[in-house]
Amino acid sequence: MKYFVYLLKSEKDDNFYIGQTNNMAARFVKHNKGEVFATRHRRPLHLIGYTEVGSRLEAMQFEKKLKLHSDQKLKFIRKFIPNFDWK
C-alpha cells in the first residue's frame, strides 16, 4: 500500500500543515470539510504537494522528522515552493 506525506497551506492564516495518509484525495476532502481537528479552524486549505513513501511506519517517521526539525520542514516546503523563506 502507498503512503503519502503531504503539505497543506491555510488560506486563512498562511500557515503550513504536514500530515500523512494512504488516501490523499479522501484526506484532503476531510481537511476541507472540517473533519480533521488540527485544521478545522484553518480552512480553506490548499494542497501544496506530497511525497510518496513505502510504508505507514516510514510516513509516520518522516512526518515526525519534519515537524520536529525546522530545517527539514523548510527543505520539504522548498521542494514545492523553491524560493520560500520564513516571514
PEURGI-V432045 format. One record per pair of residues at least 4 apart in sequence whose C-alpha atoms are under 8 Angstrom apart, sorted by sequence separation. I is the first residue (numbers start at 1). J is the second residue. If there is no record, write none. Layout:
# PEURGI-V432045
i=I j=J
i=I j=J
This chain:
# PEURGI-V432045
i=10 j=14
i=11 j=15
i=23 j=27
i=24 j=28
i=25 j=29
i=26 j=30
i=27 j=31
i=28 j=32
i=29 j=33
i=30 j=34
i=31 j=35
i=36 j=40
i=39 j=43
i=54 j=58
i=55 j=59
i=56 j=60
i=57 j=61
i=58 j=62
i=59 j=63
i=60 j=64
i=61 j=65
i=62 j=66
i=63 j=67
i=64 j=68
i=65 j=69
i=66 j=70
i=69 j=73
i=70 j=74
i=71 j=75
i=72 j=76
i=73 j=77
i=74 j=78
i=75 j=79
i=76 j=80
i=77 j=81
i=78 j=82
i=9 j=14
i=10 j=15
i=30 j=35
i=31 j=36
i=34 j=39
i=35 j=40
i=53 j=58
i=54 j=59
i=77 j=82
i=78 j=83
i=9 j=15
i=10 j=16
i=21 j=27
i=30 j=36
i=34 j=40
i=53 j=59
i=66 j=72
i=67 j=73
i=78 j=84
i=9 j=16
i=10 j=17
i=33 j=40
i=34 j=41
i=65 j=72
i=66 j=73
i=77 j=84
i=8 j=16
i=9 j=17
i=31 j=39
i=32 j=40
i=7 j=16
i=8 j=17
i=31 j=40
i=34 j=43
i=7 j=17
i=8 j=18
i=66 j=76
i=7 j=18
i=32 j=43
i=74 j=85
i=6 j=18
i=7 j=19
i=31 j=43
i=32 j=44
i=5 j=18
i=6 j=19
i=32 j=45
i=5 j=19
i=6 j=20
i=31 j=45
i=5 j=20
i=4 j=20
i=5 j=21
i=3 j=20
i=4 j=21
i=3 j=21
i=4 j=22
i=3 j=22
i=4 j=23
i=28 j=47
i=2 j=22
i=3 j=23
i=4 j=24
i=1 j=22
i=17 j=39
i=13 j=42
i=12 j=42
i=11 j=42
i=12 j=43
i=49 j=80
i=10 j=42
i=11 j=43
i=12 j=44
i=48 j=80
i=10 j=43
i=11 j=44
i=10 j=44
i=11 j=45
i=22 j=56
i=10 j=45
i=11 j=46
i=21 j=56
i=9 j=45
i=10 j=46
i=8 j=45
i=9 j=46
i=8 j=46
i=9 j=47
i=21 j=59
i=8 j=47
i=9 j=48
i=20 j=59
i=7 j=47
i=8 j=48
i=20 j=60
i=6 j=47
i=7 j=48
i=8 j=49
i=6 j=48
i=7 j=49
i=6 j=49
i=7 j=50
i=20 j=63
i=6 j=50
i=19 j=63
i=5 j=50
i=6 j=51
i=18 j=63
i=4 j=50
i=5 j=51
i=4 j=51
i=5 j=52
i=4 j=52
i=5 j=53
i=18 j=66
i=3 j=52
i=4 j=53
i=18 j=67
i=2 j=52
i=3 j=53
i=2 j=53
i=3 j=54
i=2 j=54
i=3 j=55
i=1 j=54
i=2 j=55
i=3 j=56
i=1 j=55
i=5 j=59
i=4 j=59
i=3 j=59
i=5 j=62
i=5 j=63
i=7 j=77
